[in-house]
Amino acid sequence: MSEPNHAIEIVDIGWLKEYEANAKKHPDDEVAKLATSIEKFGWTAPIIVWKDGTIIAGHGRRKAALRLGLKKVPVIVRRDLTKAQADALRLADNRVAGTQYDQAAIQIELQRLADELDGSFELSDMGFTDKELDFSLGDLDEISDDLFVDDISGAVETQKEENKAKVEAVDDTAAPVGDALGFKRVTIEESRKLKGLMAQIETRSGKSGVQALIHVLSAAVEDK
């Protein structure tokens, strides 16, 4: 079996297309860091696209290139994949992209680079915030506990709000009635009876549709 050609090509950035259902999000601060990295170090990884220009991996890099005003970008075109395979690769790439790091190793590297860099670029150009640099370059014995308390408490509150918003969004999503009731089909006779009962429930409760059904079922459960 011959190996597919995965050579890097230089293409017009306008040819690239975002995948609308891409699972990985790229907030503005992340795009800004990517843009700084590309500007300082050049392209360390090409954008991976399908044969029609739809991005498989590298949505953030494309946004960063647009921010920098680049007209051409390096890509690898996966002409060997079907659309389904390209979609699967995109999802797998998003899934396995790790976010766990060895903080001790990062600290050692930053301390070494702080001594060895010749001023051609700053440590902040690598995407680290001032607080992260203060932590990594400072004496751990002299770092205030407030650094951890503020960061952790703020992160916890942010996570709570994000989780609450996600739950509310899911709760408002439409779902098949059969999933809630536990059965998906009824006979014609049962359907007529259900319609008659629903009409009576709506009249007596003053509610309509599923709210009327929930009302009468809740009342029945409470009576027991």
C-alpha positions in Angstrom: 0.0 0.0 0.0 1.5 3.3 -1.1 1.9 6.2 1.4 -0.4 9.2 0.7 1.3 12.5 -0.2 1.2 14.8 2.8 3.5 17.4 1.4 3.1 21.0 2.6 1.6 23.3 0.1 1.3 27.1 0.2 -2.2 28.3 -0.7 -4.3 31.5 -0.7 -5.9 31.9 2.7 -9.2 32.7 1.0 -9.4 29.1 -0.2 -9.7 27.8 3.3 -13.2 27.2 4.7 -14.2 26.9 8.4 -16.0 23.8 9.4 -19.2 25.3 10.8 -19.8 22.5 13.3 -16.2 22.5 14.6 -16.2 21.3 18.3 -13.2 23.3 19.4 -13.6 27.0 20.1 -11.0 29.6 19.8 -11.6 32.7 22.0 -10.0 36.0 21.0 -7.2 35.8 23.6 -6.1 32.4 22.2 -6.1 33.7 18.6 -4.0 36.7 19.7 -1.4 34.3 21.3 -1.3 32.2 18.2 -0.8 35.3 16.1 2.1 36.4 18.3 3.6 33.0 18.1 3.4 32.9 14.2 4.8 36.4 14.0 7.7 35.6 16.3 8.6 32.0 15.3 6.9 31.4 12.0 4.7 28.4 11.2 5.5 25.4 13.4 2.5 23.4 12.1 0.6 23.7 8.8 -3.2 23.8 8.6 -4.7 20.4 7.7 -7.6 20.6 5.2 -9.7 18.3 3.1 -9.6 18.4 -0.7 -12.2 21.2 -0.9 -10.4 23.5 1.5 -12.5 22.7 4.6 -10.3 22.8 7.7 -9.7 19.6 9.6 -7.2 20.9 12.1 -6.0 24.5 12.4 -9.1 26.8 12.7 -7.2 28.8 15.3 -4.2 29.1 13.1 -6.3 30.4 10.2 -7.9 33.0 12.5 -4.4 34.1 13.7 -3.2 34.3 10.0 -6.2 36.5 9.2 -5.4 38.7 12.2 -1.9 39.1 10.9 -3.2 40.0 7.4 -1.4 37.0 5.8 -2.5 36.2 2.2 -1.0 32.7 1.9 -0.6 30.0 4.5 1.0 26.5 4.6 -1.4 23.6 4.5 -1.5 19.8 4.1 -4.3 18.7 1.8 -5.8 15.3 2.8 -7.0 14.2 -0.6 -6.8 10.6 0.5 -9.8 10.9 2.9 -13.5 10.6 2.3 -15.6 13.4 3.8 -16.7 11.1 6.6 -13.0 10.2 7.4 -12.1 13.9 7.3 -14.9 14.7 9.8 -13.8 11.8 12.0 -10.2 13.0 12.0 -11.3 16.5 12.9 -13.3 15.3 15.9 -10.5 13.0 17.0 -8.0 15.8 16.7 -10.1 18.0 18.9 -10.6 15.2 21.4 -7.0 14.2 21.8 -5.6 17.8 21.9 -4.3 17.8 25.5 -4.6 20.6 28.0 -2.6 19.0 30.8 0.9 20.2 31.4 3.8 19.5 33.7 4.0 22.8 35.6 7.3 21.9 37.1 8.9 21.3 33.7 7.4 24.6 32.4 8.9 26.5 35.3 12.3 25.0 34.8 12.3 25.8 31.1 11.1 29.4 31.6 13.8 30.0 34.3 16.5 28.6 31.9 15.2 30.6 29.0 15.1 33.8 31.0 18.8 33.5 31.5 19.7 32.4 28.0 17.6 34.4 25.7 19.4 37.2 23.8 16.6 39.6 23.8 15.3 38.6 20.3 11.9 37.9 21.8 10.2 38.0 25.2 8.8 35.2 27.3 5.4 36.8 27.0 5.6 36.1 23.3 5.1 32.4 24.0 1.6 33.0 25.3 2.2 33.3 29.1 0.5 35.9 31.1 2.4 38.2 33.5 1.0 36.3 36.5 2.1 33.0 35.0 5.6 34.4 34.4 5.7 35.9 37.9 4.8 32.5 39.4 7.2 30.5 37.2 10.2 32.8 37.6 9.7 33.8 41.2 10.8 32.2 44.4 8.0 29.8 45.5 8.7 30.7 49.2 8.0 34.3 48.5 4.8 34.0 46.4 1.7 35.2 48.2 -1.1 32.7 48.9 -3.4 35.2 47.4 -2.1 34.3 43.9 -3.7 30.8 44.3 -6.8 31.9 46.3 -7.8 34.6 43.7 -7.1 32.3 40.7 -8.9 29.3 42.2 -11.9 31.0 43.6 -12.3 33.0 40.4 -12.0 29.9 38.3 -14.5 28.0 40.5 -17.1 30.8 40.2 -16.5 31.0 36.4 -16.9 27.3 36.1 -20.2 27.4 38.1 -21.6 30.1 35.8 -20.5 28.2 32.7 -22.0 25.0 33.9 -25.3 26.7 34.9 -25.5 28.3 31.4 -24.9 24.9 29.8 -27.6 23.2 31.9 -30.1 25.9 31.0 -29.3 25.7 27.4 -29.7 21.9 27.4 -33.0 22.2 29.4 -34.4 24.5 26.7 -33.5 22.1 23.9 -36.4 20.3 22.3 -36.6 16.5 22.9 -38.8 13.8 21.4 -41.9 13.2 23.5 -41.3 9.4 23.4 -38.0 9.9 25.2 -39.8 11.4 28.2 -42.8 9.1 28.3 -40.9 5.9 27.8 -42.9 4.7 24.8 -42.8 5.9 21.2 -45.9 4.4 19.6 -49.6 3.9 20.5 -52.6 2.5 18.7 -55.1 4.6 16.9 -57.7 3.9 19.7 -55.1 4.9 22.4 -54.3 8.0 20.5 -58.0 9.1 20.4 -58.3 8.5 24.2 -55.1 10.5 24.9 -56.4 13.4 22.8 -59.7 13.4 24.7 -57.9 13.2 28.1 -55.5 16.0 27.1 -58.4 18.2 26.1 -60.0 17.6 29.6 -56.7 18.2 31.4 -56.1 21.5 29.5 -59.7 22.7 30.3 -59.4 21.9 34.1 -55.8 23.1 34.6 -55.9 26.2 32.4 -52.6 25.1 31.0 -51.8 23.7 27.5 -49.7 21.0 26.0 -46.9 19.4 28.0 -47.4 21.9 30.8 -50.9 20.6 31.4 -49.7 17.0 31.3 -46.9 17.8 33.8 -49.4 19.6 36.1 -51.8 16.6 36.3 -49.0 14.0 36.7 -47.3 16.0 39.4 -50.6 16.3 41.3 -51.2 12.6 40.9 -47.8 11.7 42.4 -48.2 14.2 45.3 -51.6 12.7 46.2 -49.9 9.3 46.8 
